[in-house]
């Protein structure tokens, strides 16, 4: 989890201020960005998207600890979580990039602490918790940290390439 986040932060640090400010041009092409990311139109949206999925994970863990084993996704979005992605990004259109960065830093650190608070058995036993069904709690943590961090780095590299092409 920490390696992926470090790579994401490194990729952002490599971006010029113009690249950071420029809107993503590939979001209308799901082949380039993937359906999950189609609502992320700029770096802030991307970071907020990562943050909000980690907030869902925090709530998922809290529900488990409170004895309420509910599904990870809210009921209204279980069948169409892309609508939720859209809503999460729209909710933060007034959030400044600096705040989005701070929020993601906080939840990333929280994900590390939460993951460490589980035993190996809790993390790696499929279906240990009824609400994880046939997967592991560790897989849930990967799905909100390592995997999306890696995808985010690829998206940012694509953005930088397209930005460079547009300047020629």
N, CA and C atoms as a LAMMPS dump frame, in Angstrom:
ITEM: TIMESTEP
0
ITEM: NUMBER OF ATOMS
504
ITEM: BOX BOUNDS ff ff ff
-5.0000000000000000e+02 5.0000000000000000e+02
-5.0000000000000000e+02 5.0000000000000000e+02
-5.0000000000000000e+02 5.0000000000000000e+02
ITEM: ATOMS id mol type element x y z
1 1 1 N 0.821 -1.194 0
2 1 2 C 0 0 0
3 1 3 C 0.866 1.258 0
4 2 1 N 1.946 1.224 0.762
5 2 2 C 2.777 2.427 0.856
6 2 3 C 3.57 2.666 -0.418
7 3 1 N 4.015 1.587 -1.079
8 3 2 C 4.765 1.754 -2.327
9 3 3 C 3.92 2.426 -3.395
10 4 1 N 2.69 1.978 -3.544
11 4 2 C 1.788 2.55 -4.55
12 4 3 C 1.511 4.015 -4.284
13 5 1 N 1.337 4.348 -3.012
14 5 2 C 1.072 5.743 -2.676
15 5 3 C 2.298 6.606 -2.935
16 6 1 N 3.457 6.073 -2.62
17 6 2 C 4.702 6.809 -2.883
18 6 3 C 4.861 7.05 -4.379
19 7 1 N 4.534 6.061 -5.185
20 7 2 C 4.632 6.224 -6.644
21 7 3 C 3.637 7.26 -7.144
22 8 1 N 2.448 7.272 -6.577
23 8 2 C 1.457 8.277 -6.956
24 8 3 C 1.968 9.679 -6.604
25 9 1 N 2.483 9.839 -5.411
26 9 2 C 3.003 11.146 -4.99
27 9 3 C 4.189 11.569 -5.875
28 10 1 N 5.044 10.613 -6.234
29 10 2 C 6.188 10.905 -7.111
30 10 3 C 5.698 11.358 -8.488
31 11 1 N 4.681 10.683 -9
32 11 2 C 4.154 11.041 -10.315
33 11 3 C 3.578 12.449 -10.295
34 12 1 N 2.875 12.786 -9.252
35 12 2 C 2.314 14.136 -9.126
36 12 3 C 3.441 15.164 -9.035
37 13 1 N 4.491 14.832 -8.297
38 13 2 C 5.628 15.75 -8.145
39 13 3 C 6.333 16.004 -9.484
40 14 1 N 6.24 15.058 -10.405
41 14 2 C 6.869 15.207 -11.725
42 14 3 C 6.057 16.116 -12.652
43 15 1 N 4.828 16.405 -12.275
44 15 2 C 3.952 17.186 -13.144
45 15 3 C 4.244 18.681 -13.017
46 16 1 N 4.187 19.352 -14.158
47 16 2 C 4.329 20.808 -14.142
48 16 3 C 3.032 21.426 -13.621
49 17 1 N 3.101 22.687 -13.258
50 17 2 C 1.894 23.376 -12.787
51 17 3 C 0.828 23.399 -13.889
52 18 1 N 1.257 23.555 -15.145
53 18 2 C 0.305 23.543 -16.261
54 18 3 C -0.37 22.181 -16.392
55 19 1 N 0.392 21.102 -16.236
56 19 2 C -0.19 19.756 -16.31
57 19 3 C -1.159 19.515 -15.154
58 20 1 N -0.806 20.026 -14
59 20 2 C -1.676 19.875 -12.821
60 20 3 C -2.984 20.626 -13.043
61 21 1 N -2.912 21.783 -13.648
62 21 2 C -4.098 22.626 -13.853
63 21 3 C -4.949 22.2 -15.045
64 22 1 N -4.348 21.523 -15.991
65 22 2 C -5.059 21.172 -17.226
66 22 3 C -6.085 20.068 -16.988
67 23 1 N -7.246 20.193 -17.648
68 23 2 C -8.242 19.114 -17.543
69 23 3 C -7.764 17.864 -18.279
70 24 1 N -8.224 16.721 -17.8
71 24 2 C -7.915 15.464 -18.476
72 24 3 C -8.674 15.42 -19.792
73 25 1 N -7.994 15.035 -20.855
74 25 2 C -8.61 14.975 -22.182
75 25 3 C -9.099 13.572 -22.544
76 26 1 N -8.74 12.574 -21.765
77 26 2 C -9.034 11.187 -22.118
78 26 3 C -10.28 10.63 -21.439
79 27 1 N -10.929 11.404 -20.598
80 27 2 C -12.033 10.855 -19.802
81 27 3 C -13.219 10.39 -20.637
82 28 1 N -13.351 10.887 -21.852
83 28 2 C -14.472 10.443 -22.684
84 28 3 C -14.184 9.108 -23.373
85 29 1 N -12.973 8.597 -23.214
86 29 2 C -12.579 7.337 -23.833
87 29 3 C -12.326 6.288 -22.751
88 30 1 N -13.342 5.45 -22.444
89 30 2 C -13.177 4.447 -21.386
90 30 3 C -12.006 3.484 -21.629
91 31 1 N -11.589 3.323 -22.891
92 31 2 C -10.452 2.445 -23.166
93 31 3 C -9.16 3.034 -22.608
94 32 1 N -9.083 4.354 -22.569
95 32 2 C -7.877 5.003 -22.05
96 32 3 C -7.923 5.189 -20.542
97 33 1 N -9.117 5.397 -20.002
98 33 2 C -9.183 5.693 -18.573
99 33 3 C -9.911 4.634 -17.762
100 34 1 N -10.719 3.8 -18.392
101 34 2 C -11.505 2.831 -17.64
102 34 3 C -12.785 3.482 -17.154
103 35 1 N -13.813 2.698 -17.05
104 35 2 C -15.127 3.218 -16.685
105 35 3 C -15.112 3.842 -15.294
106 36 1 N -14.351 3.241 -14.385
107 36 2 C -14.327 3.725 -13.003
108 36 3 C -13.86 5.176 -12.908
109 37 1 N -13.051 5.615 -13.852
110 37 2 C -12.423 6.932 -13.754
111 37 3 C -13.024 7.964 -14.704
112 38 1 N -14.108 7.646 -15.378
113 38 2 C -14.625 8.528 -16.422
114 38 3 C -15.136 9.875 -15.91
115 39 1 N -15.372 10.006 -14.635
116 39 2 C -15.871 11.277 -14.1
117 39 3 C -14.754 12.165 -13.564
118 40 1 N -13.535 11.648 -13.558
119 40 2 C -12.398 12.41 -13.055
120 40 3 C -11.853 13.283 -14.181
121 41 1 N -12.115 14.571 -14.089
122 41 2 C -11.748 15.481 -15.17
123 41 3 C -10.472 16.27 -14.9
124 42 1 N -9.899 16.076 -13.709
125 42 2 C -8.668 16.779 -13.353
126 42 3 C -8.019 16.057 -12.17
127 43 1 N -6.841 16.497 -11.8
128 43 2 C -6.117 15.865 -10.704
129 43 3 C -6.932 15.889 -9.418
130 44 1 N -7.561 16.999 -9.12
131 44 2 C -8.376 17.081 -7.904
132 44 3 C -9.441 16.001 -7.883
133 45 1 N -10.154 15.818 -9.01
134 45 2 C -11.193 14.795 -9.08
135 45 3 C -10.613 13.408 -8.815
136 46 1 N -9.468 13.137 -9.403
137 46 2 C -8.818 11.84 -9.227
138 46 3 C -8.498 11.589 -7.75
139 47 1 N -7.93 12.587 -7.091
140 47 2 C -7.576 12.439 -5.68
141 47 3 C -8.808 12.301 -4.799
142 48 1 N -9.833 13.079 -5.101
143 48 2 C -11.08 13.006 -4.34
144 48 3 C -11.73 11.637 -4.524
145 49 1 N -11.677 11.118 -5.725
146 49 2 C -12.231 9.799 -6.011
147 49 3 C -11.552 8.745 -5.13
148 50 1 N -10.228 8.785 -5.072
149 50 2 C -9.48 7.855 -4.225
150 50 3 C -9.86 8.042 -2.756
151 51 1 N -9.922 9.281 -2.336
152 51 2 C -10.285 9.609 -0.948
153 51 3 C -11.662 9.054 -0.588
154 52 1 N -12.645 9.303 -1.433
155 52 2 C -14.022 8.903 -1.113
156 52 3 C -14.167 7.378 -1.032
157 53 1 N -13.454 6.638 -1.874
158 53 2 C -13.502 5.172 -1.78
159 53 3 C -12.861 4.71 -0.475
160 54 1 N -11.866 5.434 -0.004
161 54 2 C -11.261 5.079 1.278
162 54 3 C -12.188 5.432 2.439
163 55 1 N -12.961 6.492 2.295
164 55 2 C -13.971 6.821 3.303
165 55 3 C -14.988 5.677 3.381
166 56 1 N -15.384 5.144 2.232
167 56 2 C -16.292 3.994 2.233
168 56 3 C -15.671 2.806 2.968
169 57 1 N -14.382 2.602 2.764
170 57 2 C -13.69 1.503 3.444
171 57 3 C -13.671 1.738 4.948
172 58 1 N -13.427 2.968 5.35
173 58 2 C -13.445 3.293 6.782
174 58 3 C -14.805 2.959 7.382
175 59 1 N -15.878 3.33 6.675
176 59 2 C -17.234 3.046 7.154
177 59 3 C -17.514 1.545 7.173
178 60 1 N -17.011 0.834 6.166
179 60 2 C -17.162 -0.615 6.089
180 60 3 C -16.526 -1.275 7.314
181 61 1 N -15.308 -0.868 7.641
182 61 2 C -14.601 -1.424 8.8
183 61 3 C -15.333 -1.049 10.085
184 62 1 N -15.768 0.199 10.175
185 62 2 C -16.477 0.628 11.388
186 62 3 C -17.754 -0.179 11.578
187 63 1 N -18.469 -0.427 10.492
188 63 2 C -19.685 -1.245 10.594
189 63 3 C -19.361 -2.651 11.1
190 64 1 N -18.297 -3.238 10.596
191 64 2 C -17.881 -4.57 11.057
192 64 3 C -17.57 -4.53 12.547
193 65 1 N -16.82 -3.53 12.951
194 65 2 C -16.428 -3.427 14.364
195 65 3 C -17.618 -3.143 15.275
196 66 1 N -18.638 -2.497 14.725
197 66 2 C -19.856 -2.215 15.491
198 66 3 C -20.829 -3.393 15.471
199 67 1 N -20.442 -4.471 14.785
200 67 2 C -21.301 -5.651 14.721
201 67 3 C -22.346 -5.605 13.633
202 68 1 N -22.223 -4.653 12.709
203 68 2 C -23.169 -4.517 11.593
204 68 3 C -22.445 -4.886 10.309
205 69 1 N -22.538 -6.133 9.932
206 69 2 C -21.823 -6.569 8.739
207 69 3 C -22.641 -6.252 7.496
208 70 1 N -22.457 -5.028 7.022
209 70 2 C -23.15 -4.542 5.821
210 70 3 C -22.209 -4.621 4.631
211 71 1 N -22.809 -4.597 3.45
212 71 2 C -21.991 -4.572 2.241
213 71 3 C -21.144 -3.309 2.202
214 72 1 N -20.057 -3.412 1.461
215 72 2 C -19.14 -2.288 1.312
216 72 3 C -19.826 -1.106 0.632
217 73 1 N -20.523 -1.373 -0.457
218 73 2 C -21.196 -0.297 -1.195
219 73 3 C -22.55 0.009 -0.576
220 74 1 N -22.91 1.279 -0.535
221 74 2 C -24.251 1.628 -0.071
222 74 3 C -25.31 0.95 -0.94
223 75 1 N -26.438 0.592 -0.34
224 75 2 C -27.501 -0.137 -1.041
225 75 3 C -27.888 0.496 -2.371
226 76 1 N -28.024 1.82 -2.371
227 76 2 C -28.521 2.501 -3.574
228 76 3 C -27.544 2.449 -4.744
229 77 1 N -26.282 2.098 -4.478
230 77 2 C -25.278 2.062 -5.55
231 77 3 C -24.737 0.666 -5.833
232 78 1 N -25.238 -0.33 -5.139
233 78 2 C -24.673 -1.671 -5.277
234 78 3 C -24.736 -2.18 -6.709
235 79 1 N -25.801 -1.864 -7.42
236 79 2 C -25.947 -2.354 -8.794
237 79 3 C -25.318 -1.43 -9.823
238 80 1 N -25.037 -0.191 -9.453
239 80 2 C -24.445 0.748 -10.394
240 80 3 C -23.526 1.712 -9.647
241 81 1 N -22.341 1.21 -9.31
242 81 2 C -21.449 2.058 -8.523
243 81 3 C -20.832 3.177 -9.358
244 82 1 N -20.989 3.122 -10.689
245 82 2 C -20.477 4.23 -11.502
246 82 3 C -21.289 5.497 -11.246
247 83 1 N -22.545 5.333 -10.925
248 83 2 C -23.357 6.492 -10.539
249 83 3 C -22.822 7.081 -9.236
250 84 1 N -22.377 6.209 -8.346
251 84 2 C -21.798 6.674 -7.099
252 84 3 C -20.493 7.424 -7.383
253 85 1 N -19.657 6.869 -8.289
254 85 2 C -18.419 7.562 -8.658
255 85 3 C -18.719 8.976 -9.134
256 86 1 N -19.716 9.095 -9.968
257 86 2 C -20.109 10.405 -10.499
258 86 3 C -20.527 11.338 -9.364
259 87 1 N -21.363 10.838 -8.465
260 87 2 C -21.847 11.642 -7.346
261 87 3 C -20.699 12.059 -6.427
262 88 1 N -19.762 11.152 -6.178
263 88 2 C -18.643 11.468 -5.28
264 88 3 C -17.788 12.595 -5.84
265 89 1 N -17.541 12.557 -7.136
266 89 2 C -16.724 13.602 -7.765
267 89 3 C -17.517 14.919 -7.818
268 90 1 N -18.786 14.854 -8.179
269 90 2 C -19.602 16.076 -8.251
270 90 3 C -19.703 16.765 -6.897
271 91 1 N -19.749 15.987 -5.843
272 91 2 C -19.866 16.51 -4.476
273 91 3 C -18.686 17.415 -4.11
274 92 1 N -17.551 17.221 -4.767
275 92 2 C -16.326 17.943 -4.395
276 92 3 C -15.865 18.951 -5.445
277 93 1 N -16.749 19.432 -6.264
278 93 2 C -16.318 20.366 -7.306
279 93 3 C -15.789 21.686 -6.743
280 94 1 N -16.137 22.004 -5.509
281 94 2 C -15.627 23.232 -4.889
282 94 3 C -14.436 22.969 -3.966
283 95 1 N -14.026 21.715 -3.865
284 95 2 C -12.881 21.367 -3.019
285 95 3 C -11.591 21.739 -3.746
286 96 1 N -10.741 22.546 -3.132
287 96 2 C -9.464 22.893 -3.772
288 96 3 C -8.532 21.677 -3.839
289 97 1 N -7.627 21.688 -4.792
290 97 2 C -6.666 20.603 -4.958
291 97 3 C -5.87 20.364 -3.673
292 98 1 N -5.461 21.418 -3
293 98 2 C -4.675 21.27 -1.774
294 98 3 C -5.462 20.508 -0.716
295 99 1 N -6.746 20.789 -0.618
296 99 2 C -7.612 20.088 0.342
297 99 3 C -7.79 18.629 -0.069
298 100 1 N -7.973 18.375 -1.355
299 100 2 C -8.105 17.002 -1.85
300 100 3 C -6.848 16.202 -1.528
301 101 1 N -5.694 16.834 -1.688
302 101 2 C -4.417 16.189 -1.38
303 101 3 C -4.335 15.863 0.104
304 102 1 N -4.705 16.81 0.932
305 102 2 C -4.669 16.616 2.389
306 102 3 C -5.62 15.499 2.815
307 103 1 N -6.826 15.516 2.258
308 103 2 C -7.814 14.49 2.61
309 103 3 C -7.314 13.094 2.242
310 104 1 N -6.733 12.966 1.052
311 104 2 C -6.229 11.658 0.641
312 104 3 C -5.048 11.238 1.505
313 105 1 N -4.173 12.16 1.846
314 105 2 C -3.069 11.823 2.757
315 105 3 C -3.619 11.244 4.065
316 106 1 N -4.647 11.882 4.595
317 106 2 C -5.251 11.429 5.858
318 106 3 C -5.841 10.033 5.73
319 107 1 N -6.643 9.82 4.688
320 107 2 C -7.289 8.51 4.58
321 107 3 C -6.299 7.418 4.203
322 108 1 N -5.259 7.763 3.443
323 108 2 C -4.234 6.761 3.143
324 108 3 C -3.597 6.276 4.446
325 109 1 N -3.206 7.213 5.296
326 109 2 C -2.614 6.842 6.582
327 109 3 C -3.603 6.062 7.442
328 110 1 N -4.842 6.441 7.354
329 110 2 C -5.877 5.725 8.092
330 110 3 C -6.027 4.289 7.579
331 111 1 N -5.941 4.1 6.256
332 111 2 C -6.032 2.745 5.689
333 111 3 C -4.886 1.876 6.189
334 112 1 N -3.695 2.449 6.283
335 112 2 C -2.55 1.703 6.808
336 112 3 C -2.812 1.268 8.25
337 113 1 N -3.286 2.19 9.056
338 113 2 C -3.568 1.876 10.468
339 113 3 C -4.68 0.846 10.594
340 114 1 N -5.72 1.021 9.805
341 114 2 C -6.824 0.068 9.864
342 114 3 C -6.373 -1.33 9.465
343 115 1 N -5.626 -1.423 8.378
344 115 2 C -5.154 -2.737 7.922
345 115 3 C -4.295 -3.391 9.004
346 116 1 N -3.461 -2.599 9.638
347 116 2 C -2.597 -3.134 10.698
348 116 3 C -3.383 -3.563 11.928
349 117 1 N -4.589 -3.049 12.095
350 117 2 C -5.385 -3.381 13.28
351 117 3 C -6.065 -4.753 13.178
352 118 1 N -6.023 -5.372 12.004
353 118 2 C -6.609 -6.699 11.812
354 118 3 C -5.542 -7.765 12.023
355 119 1 N -5.965 -8.916 12.488
356 119 2 C -5.041 -10.05 12.592
357 119 3 C -4.813 -10.62 11.2
358 120 1 N -3.783 -11.428 11.06
359 120 2 C -3.521 -12.084 9.765
360 120 3 C -4.712 -12.941 9.367
361 121 1 N -5.291 -13.624 10.336
362 121 2 C -6.454 -14.472 10.043
363 121 3 C -7.615 -13.618 9.519
364 122 1 N -7.877 -12.495 10.166
365 122 2 C -8.958 -11.613 9.728
366 122 3 C -8.694 -11.06 8.329
367 123 1 N -7.446 -10.731 8.051
368 123 2 C -7.09 -10.143 6.762
369 123 3 C -7.096 -11.154 5.617
370 124 1 N -6.612 -12.355 5.858
371 124 2 C -6.327 -13.262 4.751
372 124 3 C -7.212 -14.498 4.662
373 125 1 N -8.2 -14.623 5.539
374 125 2 C -9.129 -15.75 5.45
375 125 3 C -10.342 -15.323 4.629
376 126 1 N -10.553 -16.013 3.516
377 126 2 C -11.711 -15.697 2.674
378 126 3 C -12.998 -15.877 3.475
379 127 1 N -13.841 -14.864 3.399
380 127 2 C -15.124 -14.921 4.077
381 127 3 C -15.048 -14.901 5.591
382 128 1 N -13.921 -14.483 6.156
383 128 2 C -13.818 -14.407 7.617
384 128 3 C -14.98 -13.582 8.169
385 129 1 N -15.253 -12.491 7.489
386 129 2 C -16.424 -11.687 7.824
387 129 3 C -17.493 -11.994 6.782
388 130 1 N -18.693 -12.189 7.245
389 130 2 C -19.805 -12.533 6.347
390 130 3 C -19.925 -11.524 5.194
391 131 1 N -19.698 -10.261 5.483
392 131 2 C -19.886 -9.206 4.487
393 131 3 C -18.769 -9.142 3.444
394 132 1 N -17.713 -9.939 3.601
395 132 2 C -16.672 -9.987 2.567
396 132 3 C -16.925 -11.139 1.604
397 133 1 N -17.956 -11.9 1.869
398 133 2 C -18.383 -13.005 1.002
399 133 3 C -17.23 -13.972 0.739
400 134 1 N -16.819 -14.123 -0.511
401 134 2 C -15.795 -15.124 -0.851
402 134 3 C -14.419 -14.51 -1.042
403 135 1 N -14.228 -13.323 -0.544
404 135 2 C -12.918 -12.676 -0.674
405 135 3 C -12.347 -12.391 0.713
406 136 1 N -11.219 -11.729 0.739
407 136 2 C -10.56 -11.425 2.007
408 136 3 C -10.65 -9.94 2.323
409 137 1 N -10.489 -9.638 3.587
410 137 2 C -10.446 -8.228 3.99
411 137 3 C -9.238 -7.549 3.351
412 138 1 N -8.138 -8.275 3.229
413 138 2 C -6.946 -7.711 2.583
414 138 3 C -7.263 -7.263 1.161
415 139 1 N -8.067 -8.034 0.445
416 139 2 C -8.437 -7.675 -0.925
417 139 3 C -9.221 -6.369 -0.953
418 140 1 N -10.026 -6.125 0.062
419 140 2 C -10.749 -4.857 0.138
420 140 3 C -9.767 -3.702 0.317
421 141 1 N -8.781 -3.894 1.171
422 141 2 C -7.789 -2.836 1.359
423 141 3 C -7.004 -2.576 0.073
424 142 1 N -6.63 -3.628 -0.62
425 142 2 C -5.913 -3.474 -1.899
426 142 3 C -6.792 -2.727 -2.899
427 143 1 N -8.098 -3.008 -2.877
428 143 2 C -9.01 -2.397 -3.847
429 143 3 C -9.22 -0.904 -3.634
430 144 1 N -8.834 -0.39 -2.471
431 144 2 C -8.96 1.056 -2.227
432 144 3 C -7.609 1.742 -2.067
433 145 1 N -6.525 0.98 -2.216
434 145 2 C -5.192 1.579 -2.078
435 145 3 C -4.317 1.188 -3.268
436 146 1 N -3.636 0.086 -3.172
437 146 2 C -2.628 -0.303 -4.166
438 146 3 C -3.152 -0.308 -5.593
439 147 1 N -4.258 -0.983 -5.827
440 147 2 C -4.785 -1.073 -7.203
441 147 3 C -5.16 0.287 -7.781
442 148 1 N -5.98 1.076 -7.083
443 148 2 C -6.311 2.379 -7.663
444 148 3 C -5.13 3.345 -7.71
445 149 1 N -4.174 3.218 -6.793
446 149 2 C -2.983 4.067 -6.881
447 149 3 C -2.235 3.774 -8.174
448 150 1 N -2.1 2.497 -8.487
449 150 2 C -1.417 2.107 -9.719
450 150 3 C -2.173 2.628 -10.942
451 151 1 N -3.489 2.499 -10.927
452 151 2 C -4.298 3.011 -12.035
453 151 3 C -4.173 4.527 -12.136
454 152 1 N -4.15 5.19 -11.005
455 152 2 C -4.041 6.653 -10.999
456 152 3 C -2.713 7.097 -11.603
457 153 1 N -1.635 6.392 -11.3
458 153 2 C -0.326 6.726 -11.887
459 153 3 C -0.4 6.59 -13.4
460 154 1 N -1.006 5.519 -13.888
461 154 2 C -1.144 5.323 -15.344
462 154 3 C -1.97 6.449 -15.965
463 155 1 N -3.045 6.836 -15.293
464 155 2 C -3.879 7.926 -15.805
465 155 3 C -3.09 9.229 -15.871
466 156 1 N -2.314 9.498 -14.852
467 156 2 C -1.528 10.737 -14.841
468 156 3 C -0.453 10.724 -15.92
469 157 1 N 0.15 9.576 -16.163
470 157 2 C 1.133 9.476 -17.249
471 157 3 C 0.45 9.7 -18.594
472 158 1 N -0.739 9.135 -18.78
473 158 2 C -1.503 9.354 -20.015
474 158 3 C -1.821 10.833 -20.175
475 159 1 N -2.233 11.461 -19.094
476 159 2 C -2.542 12.892 -19.109
477 159 3 C -1.313 13.701 -19.525
478 160 1 N -0.178 13.372 -18.953
479 160 2 C 1.045 14.109 -19.282
480 160 3 C 1.411 13.936 -20.758
481 161 1 N 1.277 12.73 -21.275
482 161 2 C 1.578 12.488 -22.696
483 161 3 C 0.639 13.285 -23.579
484 162 1 N -0.641 13.26 -23.261
485 162 2 C -1.603 13.995 -24.075
486 162 3 C -1.393 15.491 -23.941
487 163 1 N -1.048 15.934 -22.779
488 163 2 C -0.766 17.357 -22.581
489 163 3 C 0.423 17.797 -23.428
490 164 1 N 1.468 16.966 -23.428
491 164 2 C 2.67 17.274 -24.233
492 164 3 C 2.337 17.301 -25.723
493 165 1 N 1.508 16.376 -26.193
494 165 2 C 1.098 16.364 -27.597
495 165 3 C 0.327 17.628 -27.961
496 166 1 N -0.515 18.065 -27.039
497 166 2 C -1.324 19.269 -27.284
498 166 3 C -0.508 20.531 -27.357
499 167 1 N 0.66 20.527 -26.775
500 167 2 C 1.521 21.715 -26.782
501 167 3 C 2.353 21.803 -28.048
502 168 1 N 2.416 20.696 -28.813
503 168 2 C 3.244 20.705 -30.038
504 168 3 C 2.515 21.329 -31.178
